[in-house]
Each structure stands twice: as structure tokens, then as C-alpha cells.
């Protein structure tokens, strides 16, 4: 149960735990990307690395949040919601990139190397955090409360 007294489902608890791990690792990776951006291009590189990293965090955090909601729905509705969410997030990302593509101000300020370091490192951090959190989860289907095999049993 959460603080409001609502019962939290197992899937919501598991996905929320993975989200916390992902956000933690992604922000640690963002700090490294910011350092790379600063070292390669100064303040402009720092800003580009920050923008690239923020785009990754927003994209994946929105997706993970939708997955928490979709886990509470009928499987078909949940799948539809998840796919629609991906389509909307990808379209918004494409629209944002297209909107700034022909801007001279953006072209003058854009530094591709720090931007790509921001995207790549934060993406790797997000995935590493997800794997780290998933490895520590207690999943009821696999982890029963029976304490394992009886003593003296042949089973491993």
C-alpha cells in the first residue's frame, strides 16, 4: 500500500524500482557527459551535453511512466497505450529536431560531439540502472517465500 492507502500492484512496484535505478544511473552518467562537454567545447559543449542528456531522460522517463500505467490495464489496452506513447514520443522528438534544423542560432550553438556524448552516456546510464535495479528485484513468480529446497534434498 502507498501513503494514500491505495494498493500498489506488483508490476507498478517493480517498474517504479527500475525507474529509480535508471534515473540514478542516468544522472551519474550525465555528470560525466557534462564534464566531457566542458572539456571539449567549453560552456557551449556543456549546454549541448545537457540538452542531449535531458532529451534521453525525458524520452525514457515518459515511456517508463506510461508502462507503469499500462501495467494496470487489460493487456491489449496496455499494449495499445504503450505503442501510442512510443509513437507520440518519437513524433515529438522528430518535430523538435526538425523545428531547430534550419535555425541559424541553433547551428551556431550546436556542438555535435558533446551532444552525442550526452545522448550516448545518459542512454548507457539509463540502461545500466535499469539492469542493475532489475537484478535486485524480488519477482514473486520466481522468488517464492518457501525458503528454497529442504535440507538434505537432492535439488540444487
N, C-alpha and C positions, 0 to 999 in steps of 0.2 A: 504494500500500500504506500501511496505517496503522502505528502503532508496534507493534502486536501481530503484524504480518506478514500480516494479512488483506487481501485485495484489496478496495478500496473502489470500488463501481460509479460510473459517470459520473453517474447520476441522484442517488445519495446525496451525491456531492461537490457537485453543483450546488445541490441543496436545502439542504445544510448551509451553503453560502456565502450563499444567500439568507436563511437563518435568522439568520446572524451579522449581516448588514446590517440585518435587521428589528429584532433585539434592540438593536443600537446606536442606531438612529434612534428606536425607541420609548422608550428610556431618556432620550435627549436631550429628547424631547417630554414625557416625564413630569416632568422638571425644570421645564419651562415651566408645566405644569399645576399642579405643586406651588406655584409662585410665584403663579399666579392664585388658587389655593385659599386661600393665606395672605392675599393682598391682599383677597379678597372676604369671607372669613369667619374669619380667624384660624386657630387651631390646628384647629378643627373642619373648616374648609374644606380645610386641608392634609391631614387624615386622609381626608376624603371623596374628594379628588382622587387620593390614593394608592390607596385601595381601588378606585376606578373604573379607574385605570390598570393596577393589578395584575390585575384581572379580565380586561382585554383581553389583556395579555401571557400570562397563563396559558391563556386560551382558544385563542389563536393559536399559541403555542409547542407546546401539546399537539397541535394539528392538524398543524403542520409536522413534528413528530416522528413522528407516525403516517404522514404522507406519505413520509418517508424509509424507514420500514419497508415501506410498501405498494409502493414503487417496486421492491423486490426480489422481489415476489411475482408470480404469474401475474396478468395484467391484471384478470381477473374477481374474483379473490380480493382484489387490491389495491383495486379499486373498492368491493367489499363492506366491507372493513376501513375505508376512508376514510369511507364513508357511515355505518357504525355508529359510528365515532368522533365524527362530527358530531352524530348523534342523542344519544349519551351526553353529550357536552359541552353541548349545548343543554338537555338534560333536567336536568343538574346545575346549570346556570346558573339555569334556571327554578325548580328546587327551592330553591336558596339564596335567590333573591329572594322566593319565596313564604314561606319559613320566617321571614324577617325582616319581612315585610309588616305583620303585625299586632302587632309588638313595640313597646311604648311607649318603651323605651330607644332603639331604633333610630330611631323617629320623632322623638324629641327631639334626637338627634345628627345626623340626616340633613340635609345641605345639598345640594339638587338642582343648584344652579348649579356649584359646584366639582366635584361628582361627574360631571356631564355634560361639563365641560371636561376632566376626567381621561380619561374614556372617549373623547371625540372627538379630543383631541390625540394620545393614545397610539395610537389606531387610525390616524390620519393618519400618524403617525411610523412605525408598523409597515409600512404600505403603501408609504410613500416609501422606506423602507430596502429593502423587497423590490424595488421598481422600480429603485432605484439599484444594488443588487447584481446584479440580472438584466441590466442594461445593460452591466455589466462582465464578464459571464461569457464564457468561451470554450466554445461549444457545438460538439462535434465534428461534428454533422451539417451545420452551416452554416460553421464555421471550419475549413477544411482546412489542412494543413501544406504545401501546394504553393507558397505564397508569392504566389498571385494570378496574374493573366494574364501571359503572356510579354511581354517588352518588344517594342514595335512592333506589338502586337496591336491590332485594331480594337475589341475588347471594352473596356467601361468597368469 
